[in-house]
């Protein structure tokens, strides 16, 4: 089950195992806690674990949620 969470645009995002970003453009799901670089299909959300950052092209087209 998914529980939607609020966030601040251009702010910090949680780095815990049960938090995910959903791209509303391509419906891709990107885990915020990962050991590998990953991204959604359209590259709106890109997780770079080497630099410890998440790049988001369009903040209005993402949703933060946790698996409960």
C-alpha positions as CSV (number, residue, x, y, z in Angstrom):
1,X,0.0,0.0,0.0
2,X,1.2,3.5,-0.8
3,X,1.0,6.5,1.4
4,X,1.6,9.9,-0.3
5,X,4.0,12.2,1.6
6,X,4.5,16.0,1.3
7,X,7.8,17.6,0.4
8,X,9.4,20.9,-0.3
9,X,10.4,21.7,-3.9
10,X,14.2,21.9,-4.3
11,X,14.5,20.8,-0.7
12,X,16.0,17.7,0.9
13,X,14.4,14.3,0.3
14,X,14.4,11.4,2.8
15,X,16.9,8.6,2.3
16,X,15.2,5.7,3.9
17,X,14.5,2.2,2.5
18,X,10.7,2.6,2.1
19,X,10.6,6.0,0.4
20,X,10.0,6.3,-3.4
21,X,9.5,9.0,-6.1
22,X,7.0,8.4,-8.8
23,X,7.3,10.3,-12.1
24,X,3.9,11.5,-13.2
25,X,5.2,11.9,-16.7
26,X,6.3,8.3,-17.5
27,X,4.9,6.5,-14.3
28,X,8.4,5.3,-13.4
29,X,9.2,4.5,-9.7
30,X,12.6,5.4,-8.3
31,X,13.6,4.3,-4.8
32,X,15.3,7.0,-2.8
33,X,17.4,4.4,-1.0
34,X,19.5,2.5,-3.5
35,X,23.1,1.2,-3.9
36,X,23.0,1.8,-7.7
37,X,22.4,4.8,-9.9
38,X,18.8,4.7,-11.3
39,X,16.3,6.9,-13.1
40,X,12.8,6.9,-14.5
41,X,12.2,6.1,-18.2
42,X,11.9,9.8,-19.2
43,X,14.9,10.9,-17.0
44,X,12.7,13.4,-15.0
45,X,14.1,11.7,-11.9
46,X,17.7,10.6,-11.7
47,X,19.4,9.1,-8.6
48,X,23.2,9.5,-8.5
49,X,24.5,7.4,-5.6
50,X,28.1,8.3,-6.2
51,X,27.4,12.0,-5.5
52,X,24.5,11.3,-3.1
53,X,22.0,13.4,-5.0
54,X,18.6,13.2,-6.7
55,X,18.2,15.3,-9.9
56,X,14.6,16.3,-10.7
57,X,13.9,18.1,-14.0
58,X,10.2,19.0,-13.2
59,X,9.2,19.0,-9.6
60,X,5.5,19.4,-10.5
61,X,5.6,16.0,-12.1
62,X,6.7,13.9,-9.2
63,X,5.0,12.3,-6.2
64,X,6.8,11.2,-3.0
65,X,5.4,8.1,-1.2
66,X,6.2,5.4,1.2
67,X,5.4,1.7,1.1
68,X,3.5,0.7,4.2
